[in-house]
């Protein structure tokens, strides 16, 4: 059973060129499904029927999993059985005809400009850790990049002399400018912190922990949560909150949606349009609250 999942993992990595996050998510979903198959005495995932898949999804929902999680799991299984079918390991894809109601898309939480200013002011740049954290927060808000991107940035991808970040992969290439305060914070970090804590020449990542090893997603999450609490920001903040705030603030100040799409690296404009919807909702709320005849 697990052998097919391993083959699927190799397929995702080498043929589909899936990102590490997608790969991790798919394999986790499939491993959990394989455990379910064991529990109902299926000798292999290849013998699972449509009814078995539906029973599994029902069990997820009964255990409190969200509709979004169930939808993601179905996508993982659909891709997996498509792989098995293409390799003649199953006769049909048991997930093909299973559909769930699409979960209502929740608008992202964003910080106000004042909240962003308070967040950026929290790190104490006079010590090593604070200096690094200041550079991280400034870069996040300067560029709107994703968590996976900021922890993977190499030294060669950042040009502090002209103030740009160069991101590229097999699908796209982005050159993102940085405002002066971000360049200043990064310069300070590179000269006074990274040069001290990184002693291993093989470490090429821009941001590291205080032991000189590449920063992890969990480490970045803790940094953001720590300073959000320190700034007494009550909103439910996650690593994507600054990215959402970056996009919303650009749009609010007149940036064309198409330009925001390019900066964020969205392949489809529809992914960026959620910020336009967010702004419309925000203005509507303000109108109802403050217009004397709308109350």
ZADO-1210 file (C-alpha; in nm, 4 decimals, padded with zeros to 6 digits):
<atoms>
<atom x="00.0000" y="00.0000" z="00.0000" code="UNK" pos="1"/>
<atom x="00.2680" y="00.2480" z="00.1036" code="UNK" pos="2"/>
<atom x="00.4819" y="00.1567" z="-00.1975" code="UNK" pos="3"/>
<atom x="00.2312" y="00.3186" z="-00.4339" code="UNK" pos="4"/>
<atom x="00.2254" y="00.6317" z="-00.2218" code="UNK" pos="5"/>
<atom x="00.6041" y="00.6454" z="-00.2378" code="UNK" pos="6"/>
<atom x="00.5923" y="00.6124" z="-00.6174" code="UNK" pos="7"/>
<atom x="00.3318" y="00.8881" z="-00.6271" code="UNK" pos="8"/>
<atom x="00.5591" y="01.1084" z="-00.4164" code="UNK" pos="9"/>
<atom x="00.8430" y="01.0605" z="-00.6644" code="UNK" pos="10"/>
<atom x="00.6031" y="01.1410" z="-00.9497" code="UNK" pos="11"/>
<atom x="00.4906" y="01.4637" z="-00.7820" code="UNK" pos="12"/>
<atom x="00.8467" y="01.5733" z="-00.7131" code="UNK" pos="13"/>
<atom x="01.0091" y="01.4824" z="-01.0453" code="UNK" pos="14"/>
<atom x="00.7324" y="01.5011" z="-01.3058" code="UNK" pos="15"/>
<atom x="00.4794" y="01.7476" z="-01.1654" code="UNK" pos="16"/>
<atom x="00.7513" y="01.9580" z="-00.9977" code="UNK" pos="17"/>
<atom x="00.5221" y="02.0123" z="-00.6990" code="UNK" pos="18"/>
<atom x="00.6336" y="02.2555" z="-00.4304" code="UNK" pos="19"/>
<atom x="00.7551" y="02.1169" z="-00.0981" code="UNK" pos="20"/>
<atom x="00.4362" y="02.2390" z="00.0708" code="UNK" pos="21"/>
<atom x="00.2094" y="02.0701" z="-00.1865" code="UNK" pos="22"/>
<atom x="00.4138" y="01.7524" z="-00.1667" code="UNK" pos="23"/>
<atom x="00.3963" y="01.7445" z="00.2117" code="UNK" pos="24"/>
<atom x="00.0207" y="01.8099" z="00.2092" code="UNK" pos="25"/>
<atom x="-00.0585" y="01.5383" z="-00.0492" code="UNK" pos="26"/>
<atom x="00.1507" y="01.2720" z="00.1189" code="UNK" pos="27"/>
<atom x="00.0079" y="01.3538" z="00.4618" code="UNK" pos="28"/>
<atom x="-00.3471" y="01.3238" z="00.3238" code="UNK" pos="29"/>
<atom x="-00.2673" y="00.9943" z="00.1534" code="UNK" pos="30"/>
<atom x="-00.0922" y="00.8465" z="00.4577" code="UNK" pos="31"/>
<atom x="-00.3963" y="00.9254" z="00.6719" code="UNK" pos="32"/>
<atom x="-00.6243" y="00.7713" z="00.4091" code="UNK" pos="33"/>
<atom x="-00.4047" y="00.4603" z="00.4022" code="UNK" pos="34"/>
<atom x="-00.4550" y="00.4275" z="00.7792" code="UNK" pos="35"/>
<atom x="-00.8304" y="00.4512" z="00.7227" code="UNK" pos="36"/>
<atom x="-00.8054" y="00.1738" z="00.4621" code="UNK" pos="37"/>
<atom x="-00.6239" y="-00.0415" z="00.7180" code="UNK" pos="38"/>
<atom x="-00.8994" y="00.0237" z="00.9711" code="UNK" pos="39"/>
<atom x="-01.1694" y="-00.1071" z="00.7355" code="UNK" pos="40"/>
<atom x="-00.9543" y="-00.4051" z="00.6319" code="UNK" pos="41"/>
<atom x="-00.8759" y="-00.2934" z="00.2777" code="UNK" pos="42"/>
<atom x="-00.5551" y="-00.4631" z="00.1734" code="UNK" pos="43"/>
<atom x="-00.4568" y="-00.1741" z="-00.0528" code="UNK" pos="44"/>
<atom x="-00.5636" y="00.1751" z="-00.1541" code="UNK" pos="45"/>
<atom x="-00.5961" y="00.0324" z="-00.5049" code="UNK" pos="46"/>
<atom x="-00.9031" y="-00.1678" z="-00.3967" code="UNK" pos="47"/>
<atom x="-01.0886" y="00.1302" z="-00.2487" code="UNK" pos="48"/>
<atom x="-01.4284" y="00.2027" z="-00.4017" code="UNK" pos="49"/>
<atom x="-01.6256" y="00.5228" z="-00.4327" code="UNK" pos="50"/>
<atom x="-01.8258" y="00.4275" z="-00.1239" code="UNK" pos="51"/>
<atom x="-01.5020" y="00.3853" z="00.0737" code="UNK" pos="52"/>
<atom x="-01.3858" y="00.7342" z="-00.0248" code="UNK" pos="53"/>
<atom x="-01.7245" y="00.8798" z="00.0702" code="UNK" pos="54"/>
<atom x="-01.7111" y="00.7010" z="00.4064" code="UNK" pos="55"/>
<atom x="-01.3670" y="00.8464" z="00.4689" code="UNK" pos="56"/>
<atom x="-01.4788" y="01.2004" z="00.3872" code="UNK" pos="57"/>
<atom x="-01.7822" y="01.1550" z="00.6131" code="UNK" pos="58"/>
<atom x="-01.5535" y="01.0417" z="00.8951" code="UNK" pos="59"/>
<atom x="-01.3422" y="01.3544" z="00.8491" code="UNK" pos="60"/>
<atom x="-01.6480" y="01.5770" z="00.8699" code="UNK" pos="61"/>
<atom x="-01.7784" y="01.3962" z="01.1793" code="UNK" pos="62"/>
<atom x="-01.4428" y="01.4436" z="01.3478" code="UNK" pos="63"/>
<atom x="-01.4771" y="01.8196" z="01.3054" code="UNK" pos="64"/>
<atom x="-01.2647" y="01.8756" z="00.9951" code="UNK" pos="65"/>
<atom x="-01.3691" y="02.1787" z="00.7925" code="UNK" pos="66"/>
<atom x="-01.5244" y="02.1694" z="00.4469" code="UNK" pos="67"/>
<atom x="-01.2024" y="02.3211" z="00.3129" code="UNK" pos="68"/>
<atom x="-01.0002" y="02.0328" z="00.4584" code="UNK" pos="69"/>
<atom x="-01.2356" y="01.7724" z="00.3109" code="UNK" pos="70"/>
<atom x="-01.2136" y="01.9434" z="-00.0281" code="UNK" pos="71"/>
<atom x="-00.8329" y="01.9428" z="-00.0116" code="UNK" pos="72"/>
<atom x="-00.8242" y="01.5751" z="00.0845" code="UNK" pos="73"/>
<atom x="-01.0472" y="01.4885" z="-00.2123" code="UNK" pos="74"/>
<atom x="-00.8130" y="01.6819" z="-00.4413" code="UNK" pos="75"/>
<atom x="-00.5172" y="01.4825" z="-00.3052" code="UNK" pos="76"/>
<atom x="-00.6984" y="01.1515" z="-00.3549" code="UNK" pos="77"/>
<atom x="-00.8215" y="01.2485" z="-00.7013" code="UNK" pos="78"/>
<atom x="-00.4660" y="01.3247" z="-00.8105" code="UNK" pos="79"/>
<atom x="-00.3356" y="01.0031" z="-00.6522" code="UNK" pos="80"/>
<atom x="-00.5920" y="00.7814" z="-00.8247" code="UNK" pos="81"/>
<atom x="-00.5339" y="00.9625" z="-01.1503" code="UNK" pos="82"/>
<atom x="-00.1684" y="00.8624" z="-01.1165" code="UNK" pos="83"/>
<atom x="-00.2643" y="00.4998" z="-01.0413" code="UNK" pos="84"/>
<atom x="-00.5028" y="00.4944" z="-01.3378" code="UNK" pos="85"/>
<atom x="-00.2395" y="00.6286" z="-01.5767" code="UNK" pos="86"/>
<atom x="-00.0091" y="00.3484" z="-01.4646" code="UNK" pos="87"/>
<atom x="-00.2803" y="00.0803" z="-01.5019" code="UNK" pos="88"/>
<atom x="-00.2794" y="00.0112" z="-01.1277" code="UNK" pos="89"/>
<atom x="-00.6553" y="00.0720" z="-01.1008" code="UNK" pos="90"/>
<atom x="-00.9348" y="00.0370" z="-01.3558" code="UNK" pos="91"/>
<atom x="-01.1138" y="00.3583" z="-01.2650" code="UNK" pos="92"/>
<atom x="-01.0712" y="00.6673" z="-01.0500" code="UNK" pos="93"/>
<atom x="-01.3096" y="00.6205" z="-00.7529" code="UNK" pos="94"/>
<atom x="-01.2920" y="00.9902" z="-00.6693" code="UNK" pos="95"/>
<atom x="-01.3851" y="01.1140" z="-01.0170" code="UNK" pos="96"/>
<atom x="-01.7576" y="01.1621" z="-00.9517" code="UNK" pos="97"/>
<atom x="-01.7391" y="01.2732" z="-00.5888" code="UNK" pos="98"/>
<atom x="-01.8187" y="01.6393" z="-00.5411" code="UNK" pos="99"/>
<atom x="-01.8527" y="01.8499" z="-00.2290" code="UNK" pos="100"/>
<atom x="-02.0163" y="02.1861" z="-00.1937" code="UNK" pos="101"/>
<atom x="-01.7445" y="02.4459" z="-00.2243" code="UNK" pos="102"/>
<atom x="-01.6750" y="02.6087" z="00.1120" code="UNK" pos="103"/>
<atom x="-01.7507" y="02.9790" z="00.1266" code="UNK" pos="104"/>
<atom x="-01.4286" y="03.1654" z="00.0797" code="UNK" pos="105"/>
<atom x="-01.3457" y="03.3666" z="00.3885" code="UNK" pos="106"/>
<atom x="-01.2028" y="03.7101" z="00.3248" code="UNK" pos="107"/>
<atom x="-00.8515" y="03.7425" z="00.4651" code="UNK" pos="108"/>
<atom x="-00.7789" y="03.9355" z="00.7829" code="UNK" pos="109"/>
<atom x="-00.5744" y="04.2488" z="00.7205" code="UNK" pos="110"/>
<atom x="-00.3950" y="04.4936" z="00.9451" code="UNK" pos="111"/>
<atom x="-00.4555" y="04.8655" z="00.9266" code="UNK" pos="112"/>
<atom x="-00.1669" y="05.0958" z="00.8373" code="UNK" pos="113"/>
<atom x="-00.1466" y="05.1948" z="01.2032" code="UNK" pos="114"/>
<atom x="-00.1288" y="04.8305" z="01.3135" code="UNK" pos="115"/>
<atom x="00.1462" y="04.7624" z="01.0605" code="UNK" pos="116"/>
<atom x="00.3431" y="05.0604" z="01.1934" code="UNK" pos="117"/>
<atom x="00.3058" y="04.9312" z="01.5497" code="UNK" pos="118"/>
<atom x="00.4155" y="04.5815" z="01.4430" code="UNK" pos="119"/>
<atom x="00.7245" y="04.7075" z="01.2585" code="UNK" pos="120"/>
<atom x="00.8227" y="04.9217" z="01.5577" code="UNK" pos="121"/>
<atom x="00.8376" y="04.6293" z="01.8028" code="UNK" pos="122"/>
<atom x="01.1770" y="04.4636" z="01.7346" code="UNK" pos="123"/>
<atom x="01.4742" y="04.6161" z="01.9177" code="UNK" pos="124"/>
<atom x="01.7310" y="04.6498" z="01.6402" code="UNK" pos="125"/>
<atom x="02.0088" y="04.7131" z="01.8925" code="UNK" pos="126"/>
<atom x="02.0460" y="04.3409" z="01.9659" code="UNK" pos="127"/>
<atom x="02.1180" y="04.0588" z="01.7205" code="UNK" pos="128"/>
<atom x="01.7807" y="03.8873" z="01.7287" code="UNK" pos="129"/>
<atom x="01.5839" y="04.2113" z="01.7194" code="UNK" pos="130"/>
<atom x="01.7896" y="04.3338" z="01.4259" code="UNK" pos="131"/>
<atom x="01.7141" y="04.0145" z="01.2328" code="UNK" pos="132"/>
<atom x="01.3448" y="04.0257" z="01.3219" code="UNK" pos="133"/>
<atom x="01.3197" y="04.3900" z="01.2167" code="UNK" pos="134"/>
<atom x="01.4630" y="04.2971" z="00.8751" code="UNK" pos="135"/>
<atom x="01.2178" y="04.0063" z="00.8403" code="UNK" pos="136"/>
<atom x="00.9092" y="04.2135" z="00.9202" code="UNK" pos="137"/>
<atom x="01.0200" y="04.5030" z="00.6994" code="UNK" pos="138"/>
<atom x="01.0889" y="04.2698" z="00.4059" code="UNK" pos="139"/>
<atom x="00.7517" y="04.0976" z="00.4448" code="UNK" pos="140"/>
<atom x="00.5645" y="04.4269" z="00.4307" code="UNK" pos="141"/>
<atom x="00.7916" y="04.5746" z="00.1618" code="UNK" pos="142"/>
<atom x="00.7367" y="04.2889" z="-00.0821" code="UNK" pos="143"/>
<atom x="00.4271" y="04.0898" z="00.0182" code="UNK" pos="144"/>
<atom x="00.6090" y="03.7621" z="-00.0372" code="UNK" pos="145"/>
<atom x="00.4903" y="03.4267" z="00.0993" code="UNK" pos="146"/>
<atom x="00.6347" y="03.2458" z="00.3989" code="UNK" pos="147"/>
<atom x="00.7893" y="02.9763" z="00.1796" code="UNK" pos="148"/>
<atom x="00.9563" y="03.2473" z="-00.0269" code="UNK" pos="149"/>
<atom x="01.1059" y="03.4475" z="00.2583" code="UNK" pos="150"/>
<atom x="01.2610" y="03.1451" z="00.4297" code="UNK" pos="151"/>
<atom x="01.4047" y="03.0306" z="00.0963" code="UNK" pos="152"/>
<atom x="01.5601" y="03.3597" z="-00.0185" code="UNK" pos="153"/>
<atom x="01.9267" y="03.3230" z="-00.1087" code="UNK" pos="154"/>
<atom x="02.1823" y="03.5971" z="-00.0599" code="UNK" pos="155"/>
<atom x="02.2222" y="03.6277" z="-00.4366" code="UNK" pos="156"/>
<atom x="01.8520" y="03.7117" z="-00.4788" code="UNK" pos="157"/>
<atom x="01.8659" y="04.0395" z="-00.2909" code="UNK" pos="158"/>
<atom x="02.0348" y="04.3534" z="-00.4182" code="UNK" pos="159"/>
<atom x="02.0627" y="04.6124" z="-00.1433" code="UNK" pos="160"/>
<atom x="02.2466" y="04.8656" z="-00.3568" code="UNK" pos="161"/>
<atom x="01.9486" y="04.9237" z="-00.5850" code="UNK" pos="162"/>
<atom x="01.6852" y="04.7925" z="-00.3428" code="UNK" pos="163"/>
<atom x="01.5297" y="04.4973" z="-00.5243" code="UNK" pos="164"/>
<atom x="01.4375" y="04.1366" z="-00.4523" code="UNK" pos="165"/>
<atom x="01.4674" y="03.8916" z="-00.7418" code="UNK" pos="166"/>
<atom x="01.2476" y="03.5816" z="-00.7179" code="UNK" pos="167"/>
<atom x="01.2346" y="03.3176" z="-00.9876" code="UNK" pos="168"/>
<atom x="01.1254" y="02.9595" z="-01.0417" code="UNK" pos="169"/>
<atom x="01.0384" y="02.7409" z="-01.3395" code="UNK" pos="170"/>
<atom x="00.7014" y="02.9132" z="-01.3829" code="UNK" pos="171"/>
<atom x="00.7673" y="03.2809" z="-01.3213" code="UNK" pos="172"/>
<atom x="01.0143" y="03.5566" z="-01.2458" code="UNK" pos="173"/>
<atom x="00.9482" y="03.8585" z="-01.0257" code="UNK" pos="174"/>
<atom x="01.1599" y="04.1631" z="-00.9468" code="UNK" pos="175"/>
<atom x="01.0123" y="04.3421" z="-00.6460" code="UNK" pos="176"/>
<atom x="01.1293" y="04.6847" z="-00.5264" code="UNK" pos="177"/>
<atom x="01.1800" y="04.7570" z="-00.1559" code="UNK" pos="178"/>
<atom x="01.1170" y="05.0840" z="00.0252" code="UNK" pos="179"/>
<atom x="01.4188" y="05.2576" z="00.1910" code="UNK" pos="180"/>
<atom x="01.3443" y="05.1541" z="00.5516" code="UNK" pos="181"/>
<atom x="01.3361" y="04.7892" z="00.4460" code="UNK" pos="182"/>
<atom x="01.6675" y="04.8241" z="00.2616" code="UNK" pos="183"/>
<atom x="01.8170" y="04.9920" z="00.5691" code="UNK" pos="184"/>
<atom x="01.6959" y="04.7153" z="00.8027" code="UNK" pos="185"/>
<atom x="01.8252" y="04.4426" z="00.5698" code="UNK" pos="186"/>
<atom x="02.1608" y="04.6127" z="00.5278" code="UNK" pos="187"/>
<atom x="02.1964" y="04.6435" z="00.9047" code="UNK" pos="188"/>
<atom x="02.1062" y="04.2766" z="00.9464" code="UNK" pos="189"/>
<atom x="02.3458" y="04.1497" z="00.6794" code="UNK" pos="190"/>
<atom x="02.6406" y="04.3551" z="00.8057" code="UNK" pos="191"/>
<atom x="02.5941" y="04.3197" z="01.1802" code="UNK" pos="192"/>
<atom x="02.4034" y="03.9962" z="01.2410" code="UNK" pos="193"/>
<atom x="02.4212" y="03.7458" z="00.9566" code="UNK" pos="194"/>
<atom x="02.7962" y="03.7964" z="00.9167" code="UNK" pos="195"/>
<atom x="02.8347" y="03.7083" z="01.2865" code="UNK" pos="196"/>
<atom x="02.5960" y="03.4129" z="01.3325" code="UNK" pos="197"/>
<atom x="02.6521" y="03.2325" z="01.0001" code="UNK" pos="198"/>
<atom x="02.9867" y="03.0537" z="01.0128" code="UNK" pos="199"/>
<atom x="02.8999" y="02.7733" z="00.7696" code="UNK" pos="200"/>
<atom x="02.9758" y="02.8892" z="00.4151" code="UNK" pos="201"/>
<atom x="02.7312" y="02.6330" z="00.2745" code="UNK" pos="202"/>
<atom x="02.4371" y="02.8225" z="00.4286" code="UNK" pos="203"/>
<atom x="02.3214" y="03.0577" z="00.1537" code="UNK" pos="204"/>
<atom x="01.9793" y="03.1480" z="00.2929" code="UNK" pos="205"/>
<atom x="01.9310" y="03.5155" z="00.3770" code="UNK" pos="206"/>
<atom x="01.7576" y="03.4521" z="00.7077" code="UNK" pos="207"/>
<atom x="01.8807" y="03.2069" z="00.9681" code="UNK" pos="208"/>
<atom x="01.8171" y="03.1286" z="01.3317" code="UNK" pos="209"/>
<atom x="02.0640" y="03.2504" z="01.5909" code="UNK" pos="210"/>
<atom x="02.2657" y="02.9297" z="01.5457" code="UNK" pos="211"/>
<atom x="02.3322" y="03.0176" z="01.1832" code="UNK" pos="212"/>
<atom x="02.1002" y="02.7572" z="01.0334" code="UNK" pos="213"/>
<atom x="01.8196" y="02.8360" z="00.7844" code="UNK" pos="214"/>
<atom x="01.5060" y="02.9763" z="00.9427" code="UNK" pos="215"/>
<atom x="01.2033" y="02.7426" z="00.9400" code="UNK" pos="216"/>
<atom x="00.8340" y="02.8124" z="00.8790" code="UNK" pos="217"/>
<atom x="00.7670" y="02.7454" z="01.2457" code="UNK" pos="218"/>
<atom x="01.0401" y="02.9872" z="01.3466" code="UNK" pos="219"/>
<atom x="00.8954" y="03.2612" z="01.1253" code="UNK" pos="220"/>
<atom x="00.5450" y="03.1952" z="01.2589" code="UNK" pos="221"/>
<atom x="00.6688" y="03.2402" z="01.6171" code="UNK" pos="222"/>
<atom x="00.8423" y="03.5666" z="01.5297" code="UNK" pos="223"/>
<atom x="00.5267" y="03.7177" z="01.3802" code="UNK" pos="224"/>
<atom x="00.3026" y="03.5987" z="01.6650" code="UNK" pos="225"/>
<atom x="00.5470" y="03.7273" z="01.9266" code="UNK" pos="226"/>
<atom x="00.5618" y="04.0803" z="01.7894" code="UNK" pos="227"/>
<atom x="00.1874" y="04.0916" z="01.7184" code="UNK" pos="228"/>
<atom x="00.1219" y="04.0145" z="02.0852" code="UNK" pos="229"/>
<atom x="00.3860" y="04.2655" z="02.1909" code="UNK" pos="230"/>
<atom x="00.2143" y="04.5308" z="01.9754" code="UNK" pos="231"/>
<atom x="-00.1177" y="04.4321" z="02.1406" code="UNK" pos="232"/>
<atom x="-00.2806" y="04.3581" z="01.8067" code="UNK" pos="233"/>
<atom x="-00.5916" y="04.1566" z="01.8852" code="UNK" pos="234"/>
<atom x="-00.6556" y="04.0205" z="01.5361" code="UNK" pos="235"/>
<atom x="-00.5904" y="03.6554" z="01.4524" code="UNK" pos="236"/>
<atom x="-00.2574" y="03.6960" z="01.2752" code="UNK" pos="237"/>
<atom x="-00.0831" y="03.4263" z="01.0722" code="UNK" pos="238"/>
<atom x="00.2193" y="03.4455" z="00.8410" code="UNK" pos="239"/>
<atom x="-00.0032" y="03.5384" z="00.5460" code="UNK" pos="240"/>
<atom x="-00.1589" y="03.8377" z="00.7244" code="UNK" pos="241"/>
<atom x="00.1222" y="04.0754" z="00.6308" code="UNK" pos="242"/>
<atom x="00.1021" y="03.9605" z="00.2661" code="UNK" pos="243"/>
<atom x="-00.2722" y="04.0275" z="00.2628" code="UNK" pos="244"/>
<atom x="-00.2209" y="04.3656" z="00.4299" code="UNK" pos="245"/>
<atom x="00.0489" y="04.4581" z="00.1760" code="UNK" pos="246"/>
<atom x="-00.1856" y="04.3859" z="-00.1160" code="UNK" pos="247"/>
<atom x="-00.4854" y="04.5588" z="00.0417" code="UNK" pos="248"/>
<atom x="-00.2851" y="04.8718" z="00.1235" code="UNK" pos="249"/>
<atom x="-00.1469" y="04.8951" z="-00.2316" code="UNK" pos="250"/>
<atom x="-00.4981" y="04.8660" z="-00.3724" code="UNK" pos="251"/>
<atom x="-00.6367" y="05.1152" z="-00.1223" code="UNK" pos="252"/>
<atom x="-00.3753" y="05.3682" z="-00.2307" code="UNK" pos="253"/>
<atom x="-00.4529" y="05.3342" z="-00.5999" code="UNK" pos="254"/>
<atom x="-00.2273" y="05.0551" z="-00.7333" code="UNK" pos="255"/>
<atom x="-00.3765" y="04.8774" z="-01.0378" code="UNK" pos="256"/>
<atom x="-00.4981" y="04.5245" z="-00.9632" code="UNK" pos="257"/>
<atom x="-00.2874" y="04.3878" z="-01.2496" code="UNK" pos="258"/>
<atom x="00.0316" y="04.5289" z="-01.0941" code="UNK" pos="259"/>
<atom x="-00.0558" y="04.3782" z="-00.7566" code="UNK" pos="260"/>
<atom x="-00.1098" y="04.0435" z="-00.9294" code="UNK" pos="261"/>
<atom x="00.2394" y="04.0595" z="-01.0787" code="UNK" pos="262"/>
<atom x="00.4031" y="04.1538" z="-00.7492" code="UNK" pos="263"/>
<atom x="00.2257" y="03.8782" z="-00.5555" code="UNK" pos="264"/>
<atom x="00.3031" y="03.6212" z="-00.8252" code="UNK" pos="265"/>
<atom x="-00.0598" y="03.5189" z="-00.8803" code="UNK" pos="266"/>
<atom x="-00.0992" y="03.3252" z="-01.2037" code="UNK" pos="267"/>
<atom x="-00.4673" y="03.4196" z="-01.2254" code="UNK" pos="268"/>
<atom x="-00.6141" y="03.7661" z="-01.1680" code="UNK" pos="269"/>
<atom x="-00.9111" y="03.6082" z="-00.9881" code="UNK" pos="270"/>
<atom x="-00.6796" y="03.5277" z="-00.6970" code="UNK" pos="271"/>
<atom x="-00.5961" y="03.8966" z="-00.6632" code="UNK" pos="272"/>
<atom x="-00.9547" y="04.0168" z="-00.6989" code="UNK" pos="273"/>
<atom x="-01.0316" y="03.9006" z="-00.3457" code="UNK" pos="274"/>
<atom x="-00.8559" y="04.2175" z="-00.2260" code="UNK" pos="275"/>
<atom x="-01.0893" y="04.4327" z="-00.4332" code="UNK" pos="276"/>
<atom x="-01.3832" y="04.2541" z="-00.2721" code="UNK" pos="277"/>
<atom x="-01.2280" y="04.3088" z="00.0697" code="UNK" pos="278"/>
<atom x="-01.1932" y="04.6813" z="00.0036" code="UNK" pos="279"/>
<atom x="-01.5533" y="04.7072" z="-00.1195" code="UNK" pos="280"/>
<atom x="-01.6771" y="04.5373" z="00.1960" code="UNK" pos="281"/>
<atom x="-01.4644" y="04.7642" z="00.4115" code="UNK" pos="282"/>
<atom x="-01.5926" y="05.0817" z="00.2453" code="UNK" pos="283"/>
<atom x="-01.9519" y="04.9571" z="00.2711" code="UNK" pos="284"/>
<atom x="-01.9088" y="04.9002" z="00.6449" code="UNK" pos="285"/>
<atom x="-01.7631" y="05.2491" z="00.6901" code="UNK" pos="286"/>
<atom x="-02.0488" y="05.3998" z="00.4887" code="UNK" pos="287"/>
<atom x="-02.3135" y="05.2287" z="00.7015" code="UNK" pos="288"/>
<atom x="-02.1351" y="05.3253" z="01.0214" code="UNK" pos="289"/>
<atom x="-02.0624" y="05.6901" z="00.9489" code="UNK" pos="290"/>
<atom x="-02.3153" y="05.8192" z="00.6970" code="UNK" pos="291"/>
<atom x="-02.5932" y="05.9904" z="00.8975" code="UNK" pos="292"/>
<atom x="-02.8723" y="05.8550" z="00.6754" code="UNK" pos="293"/>
<atom x="-02.7356" y="05.5023" z="00.6436" code="UNK" pos="294"/>
<atom x="-02.7605" y="05.4093" z="01.0115" code="UNK" pos="295"/>
</atoms>
